[in-house]
Amino acid sequence: MNRIILLDIDGVLVQPGGYRAALRATVKRFIGDYVIEEELPVSMEKRGISSEWDMSPLIIAAYWEDVLSRQPMENLSDDPVLAGEQIQRQRKVEEPMHLSIPAFELMDGQYPVDAAYEQECFSSIPSELRKNLMTESRDVYKSHTFRTFQHFTLGSETFGSTYQLPAEFEAQSLLLTEDKANISVEIRERLRHEWNSISGFTARPSKPPREWDGSHRGYAPEAELGLELAGLADIPLMSFGKLEFIAAQHGLNPATLMKPAPFHALAGILAAWTGDELAALNAAYEWHTSGKLNGKFSELPKSFELYVIEDTMGGVRATRAAGDILREAGFEVSVHTLGLTSGIAQKAEAFRKADVPFFENWESLIAGAGL
């Protein structure tokens, strides 16, 4: 039977050391040498906060909240960079023993850091500073944390060419130096089996759809770097940059299209089968506006197995929802959600709670899932 397989990049095709290193480097520029233990970002992932673009302002806010709740400071700058310097210079209390990200409700179609801001987390931080730290988290012109993070992921030279902005400091690309391929040659060949149609399925930034011949300004090729590292540079890709592209065409917020939204999975499924990213995005947009799967979806086989391989729950939820939509449209689709934990207990726990079969590594996943 035909199989369509959606493959997350970070934690699945690639061990994402670069993003973790960039997270720590970004946070360091705002709060100094405070040590971010791996348990903190993993616990955030478990809650559904999977992007370091959200983690970095949340961690900075948690640090400032802890300090300012014990030592209020007057006349802090509204600029997060300057405020960070002021807080470090004026701090007299001990550094936090343990950083805590407060409980807040994740909202569909909204970035986690925006949800935290709207639910008034971190109330000890002055309101304008809190706003400047926690909003516009994907805007390179407005978000200090995003701009800093992109220096570290891309390197200062590629940052300048991608965004056509002067680099604010020198940095090497931590994606190039710290990421490692997570699949062997043998696993890669199994994925490329003639029965399988595969696509990358990620929240990483990327170029626009490969069929687009217009401007690429502002589109960072981070997802493409991940696929290249995994030896899968030629496969279709459904990533944040592609969703940004289609959202910009229609005046939408790309957050409303990204996993766990079914739009992301539907576009990834169609791109995997047809190889046409732009057509897949346009067809998914038509479904988004009409609730109907248009003619391009008729190219899918009437019966197929749908797999998603993920290390967090966002893509699992998106794929399950997409399977329901396809079945309602008359397709015979068997959905298989598979978790990859890399031995991280918190990820295993999240998959267990959601009744998702999970595996520690690719070898056990291939053997257990029969791929």
C-alpha positions in Angstrom: 0.0 0.0 0.0 1.1 3.6 -0.6 2.6 5.3 2.4 2.9 9.1 2.9 5.4 9.9 5.7 5.8 13.3 7.3 9.2 13.8 9.0 9.9 16.4 11.6 13.5 17.7 11.4 14.6 18.6 14.9 14.8 15.6 17.2 13.9 13.3 14.3 16.1 13.8 11.2 18.6 16.0 13.1 19.8 16.2 16.6 19.3 19.9 17.1 22.4 21.0 19.0 22.5 24.3 17.1 19.2 25.6 18.3 19.9 24.7 21.9 23.3 26.4 21.7 21.7 29.4 20.1 19.0 29.5 22.8 21.7 29.6 25.5 23.8 32.2 23.6 20.7 34.4 23.1 19.6 34.2 26.8 23.2 34.9 27.9 23.2 38.3 26.1 20.2 39.4 28.2 20.8 37.8 31.6 24.5 37.0 31.7 26.2 33.7 32.6 23.2 32.1 34.3 23.3 28.4 33.5 20.2 27.1 31.6 19.9 23.4 32.5 18.5 21.2 29.7 15.6 20.2 31.9 14.1 23.7 31.4 13.6 23.6 27.6 12.7 20.0 27.7 9.9 20.7 30.3 8.7 23.5 28.0 8.6 21.1 25.0 6.5 18.7 27.1 4.0 21.5 27.6 3.8 22.2 23.8 6.3 25.1 23.7 8.6 23.6 21.0 10.2 26.7 19.4 13.3 28.4 20.9 11.8 31.6 19.5 9.3 31.3 22.3 11.6 29.8 24.8 14.2 32.6 24.8 11.9 35.5 25.8 10.0 33.2 28.2 13.3 32.2 30.0 14.5 35.8 30.1 11.2 36.9 31.4 11.2 34.2 34.1 14.7 35.3 35.2 13.7 39.0 35.3 10.4 38.2 37.1 12.3 36.3 39.8 14.8 39.1 40.3 12.3 42.0 40.1 9.8 40.4 42.4 12.4 40.4 45.1 14.2 43.6 44.1 12.0 46.1 42.2 14.0 48.5 40.1 12.9 52.0 39.0 13.5 53.6 35.6 14.3 50.5 33.7 14.6 51.0 30.0 11.8 49.8 27.7 14.5 48.3 25.5 15.2 44.7 26.4 18.9 44.9 25.7 19.4 48.0 27.8 17.1 46.7 30.5 19.1 43.5 30.7 22.3 45.4 31.3 20.6 47.6 33.9 19.2 44.6 35.8 22.5 42.8 35.8 24.3 45.9 37.0 21.8 46.8 39.7 21.0 43.3 40.9 21.8 42.8 44.6 19.6 39.7 45.3 20.9 36.2 44.6 20.3 34.8 41.2 17.3 32.5 41.0 17.8 29.0 42.3 15.4 27.6 39.8 13.6 29.2 36.9 9.9 28.6 36.6 7.8 29.2 33.5 4.3 30.0 34.9 1.3 27.9 33.8 -0.6 29.5 31.0 -3.0 28.2 28.4 -1.7 27.5 24.9 -4.1 28.9 22.3 -4.6 27.5 18.8 -3.2 29.9 16.2 -1.2 31.9 18.7 2.5 31.7 19.6 3.1 30.5 23.2 5.0 33.7 24.2 2.1 35.8 22.9 -0.3 33.7 24.9 1.8 34.2 28.0 1.8 37.9 27.5 -1.9 38.2 26.9 -2.5 36.1 30.1 -0.4 38.7 32.0 2.4 36.4 33.1 5.5 38.0 34.6 3.7 40.9 36.2 6.8 42.2 38.1 8.3 43.3 34.8 7.3 46.9 33.8 4.5 46.8 31.2 6.3 48.4 28.3 9.4 46.4 28.8 7.4 43.2 29.1 5.5 44.1 25.8 8.8 44.7 24.0 10.3 41.5 25.2 7.3 39.2 24.6 5.4 40.4 21.5 6.3 40.4 17.8 8.4 37.4 18.5 8.9 36.5 14.8 9.6 40.0 13.5 13.3 40.6 12.9 12.8 44.3 13.0 10.9 44.5 16.3 12.0 41.5 18.4 15.4 41.8 20.1 15.4 38.1 21.1 14.5 36.9 17.6 17.1 39.1 16.0 19.8 37.9 18.4 18.8 34.3 18.0 19.0 34.5 14.2 22.6 35.9 14.5 23.5 32.7 16.3 21.6 30.2 14.1 22.6 31.6 10.7 25.9 33.3 11.6 26.3 37.1 11.3 27.2 37.0 7.6 24.2 34.9 6.5 22.0 37.0 8.9 23.0 40.1 7.0 22.4 38.6 3.6 19.1 37.0 4.6 17.5 40.0 6.2 19.5 42.7 4.4 20.3 44.2 7.8 23.7 45.0 9.3 24.9 42.4 11.7 24.9 43.7 15.3 27.7 41.4 16.4 30.0 38.7 15.0 28.8 35.1 15.4 29.3 31.8 13.6 26.4 29.6 12.5 25.6 27.2 15.4 23.4 25.2 13.1 26.4 24.4 11.0 28.7 23.6 13.9 26.4 21.9 16.4 23.6 20.0 14.6 24.2 16.3 13.8 22.4 14.0 11.4 20.2 11.6 13.3 19.7 9.0 10.6 22.2 6.5 9.0 22.6 5.7 5.4 20.5 2.5 5.9 17.6 4.4 7.6 17.7 7.0 4.8 17.4 4.3 2.2 14.5 2.7 4.1 12.7 6.1 4.0 13.3 6.4 0.3 11.6 3.0 -0.4 9.5 3.1 -3.6 6.3 2.7 -1.5 7.0 5.8 0.5 6.3 9.4 -0.4 8.1 11.6 2.1 8.3 15.3 3.1 9.9 17.4 5.7 7.4 18.7 8.3 8.8 21.3 10.6 8.4 24.7 12.3 11.9 25.7 11.2 12.3 28.8 9.0 12.9 28.1 5.4 12.9 29.5 1.9 9.6 30.1 0.1 8.1 27.2 -2.0 10.7 25.9 -4.4 8.5 26.7 -7.4 8.5 30.4 -6.4 11.0 32.5 -8.4 10.4 35.8 -6.6 12.3 37.4 -3.7 13.6 35.3 -0.8 14.4 38.3 1.4 13.7 37.5 5.1 13.4 33.7 4.5 16.2 32.0 6.4 17.1 28.5 4.9 17.3 26.7 8.3 15.0 23.8 7.3 16.9 23.3 4.1 20.1 23.1 6.1 18.5 20.4 8.3 17.4 18.3 5.3 20.9 18.7 3.7 22.5 17.4 6.9 20.2 14.4 6.9 21.0 13.6 3.2 17.4 14.5 2.1 17.9 17.8 0.5 15.8 16.9 -2.5 12.6 15.9 -0.8 9.6 18.3 -0.6 9.4 20.5 2.5 6.6 22.0 4.5 8.1 24.4 6.9 7.5 27.7 8.6 8.9 29.7 5.7 6.4 28.1 3.3 3.5 28.9 5.7 4.8 32.5 6.0 4.7 32.7 2.3 1.1 31.5 1.8 0.0 33.6 4.8 1.5 36.7 3.3 -0.3 36.1 0.0 -3.7 36.2 1.8 -3.1 38.4 4.9 -3.1 35.6 7.4 -1.2 35.0 10.6 1.2 32.0 9.8 0.7 30.9 13.4 -2.8 29.8 12.5 -1.5 27.5 9.8 1.4 25.8 11.7 1.2 22.5 13.5 -0.9 21.6 15.5 -3.2 23.1 12.9 -4.2 20.5 10.2 -3.3 23.0 7.5 0.3 22.2 8.0 -0.2 18.5 7.8 -2.5 18.7 4.8 0.0 20.8 2.8 2.8 18.4 3.8 0.8 15.3 2.7 0.0 16.8 -0.7 3.6 18.0 -1.2 4.9 14.6 -0.3 2.7 12.9 -2.9 2.9 15.5 -5.8 6.3 17.0 -5.1 4.8 20.5 -5.7 5.1 22.7 -2.6 3.3 25.7 -4.1 0.4 23.8 -5.4 0.1 22.0 -2.1 0.0 25.3 -0.2 -2.6 26.7 -2.5 -4.8 23.6 -2.2 -4.5 23.7 1.6 -5.5 27.4 1.5 -8.6 26.6 -0.5 -9.5 24.0 2.1 -8.9 26.6 4.8 -11.3 29.0 3.2 -14.0 26.6 1.9 -13.7 23.5 4.1 -13.4 21.4 1.0 -10.5 19.5 -0.5 -10.1 20.8 -4.1 -9.0 19.1 -7.3 -5.3 18.9 -6.4 -6.2 16.6 -3.5 -7.9 14.3 -5.9 -4.3 13.3 -7.1 -3.8 11.5 -3.8 -4.4 7.8 -3.8 -7.9 6.9 -2.6 -6.4 4.5 0.0 -3.1 5.1 1.8 -1.2 4.8 5.1 -0.3 8.1 6.6 2.7 8.3 9.0 4.1 11.1 11.0 7.4 10.8 13.0 7.7 13.4 15.6 9.5 14.2 18.9 6.8 16.5 20.2 3.0 16.5 20.1 2.3 19.4 17.8 2.8 17.4 14.6 0.9 14.4 16.0 -2.2 16.5 16.6 -2.0 18.1 13.2 -1.7 14.8 11.4 -4.5 13.2 13.4 -6.7 16.1 12.5 -5.7 15.9 8.8 -6.5 12.2 8.7 -10.0 13.0 10.0 -10.5 15.6 7.3 -9.3 13.2 4.6 -11.6 10.4 5.7 -14.5 12.8 5.8 -13.7 13.6 2.2 -13.9 9.9 1.2 -10.2 8.8 1.4 -9.4 5.6 3.2 -6.6 6.7 5.4 -4.9 4.8 8.2 -3.0 7.2 10.4 0.1 6.1 12.3 1.7 8.5 14.8 5.1 7.6 15.9 7.2 9.3 18.6 11.0 9.5 18.8 12.3 10.3 22.2 16.1 10.0 21.9 16.0 8.6 25.5 14.4 11.7 27.0 12.0 10.6 29.7 9.8 13.8 29.5 9.1 13.1 25.8 8.3 9.5 26.5 5.9 10.6 29.2 4.1 13.0 26.8 3.7 10.4 24.2 2.5 7.8 26.7 -0.2 10.2 27.9 -1.4 10.8 24.4 -1.4 7.1 23.5 1.4 7.5 20.8 3.7 4.6 20.3 7.2 5.9 20.9 10.8 4.7 20.4 14.2 5.7 21.7 16.0 5.7 18.4 15.5 5.2 14.7 16.6 1.5 14.7 13.9 0.6 17.3 11.3 2.7 15.5 12.0 1.0 12.1 11.8 -2.4 13.7 8.7 -1.7 15.9 6.7 0.2 13.3 7.5 -2.1 10.4 8.7 0.7 8.1 
